[in-house]
Amino acid sequence: MKRIASLSGLLALVFVGCGLISSPPIDNPFGLRGEQSTINLQAATGNATATATFNDITLNSPLTPTGFTYNLAISNVQFSGSGCPSSLPGSVQVKMDVSITVSDNPNPTSGPRTASARATNVQFNLNASGSGYTVSNLTGGSLTFSNLQTLLNILQDGGQNTATLNATVNTTSNPDLAGCTMTITWGGGQGVLKF
């Protein structure tokens, strides 16, 4: 019995050392759920921005985190406007480059703290559903923060925080959606701490 307990402890240390242990997902860590971006598609390409404010969160962990990854989520997409084709496509392929910056300003004399992450080549499909589109097959939407300690400080202390998401969006469909207004409703996504 003692050997099993020793082996279990050793395996736990190995998993922690390799970064194979992660926290339960933190839902909507940056307050983006329900925020919308309106994109005027020119040649089926456009830019999206969404900003949210959120309060500090408590991260209860006896271990020291080694990484934080934000998994992007999209709730809904709609196309509208007089420049849209009269009959919208049944499916649309979307590619995006996405960046997110999280910041706060706990001490105005020293300036704001910021932490950023980026994902290139985020891809997903849109399938017509009622008056909008549902999202499927989202890939590449994990954004890992390189300045972990700054991010953790922002998330846990200093008061109200701001998250700003920026994306360059490219759509492919038949008919083409150039001239349409694309509205993305963002999901909250999930944050995952790695140990």
Buried (B, 14 or more C-beta within 10 A) or exposed (E): EEEEEEEEEEEEEEEBEEEEBBBEEBEBBBBBBEBEBBBEBEEBBBEBEBBBEBEBEEBEEEEEBBBBBBBBBBBBBBBBBEBBBEEBBEEBBBBBBBBBBBBBBBEEEEEEBBBBBBBEEBBBBBBBEEEBBBBEEBEBBBBBBEBBEBBBBBBEEBEEBBBBBBBBBBBEBEEBBBBBBBBBBBBBBBBBBBB
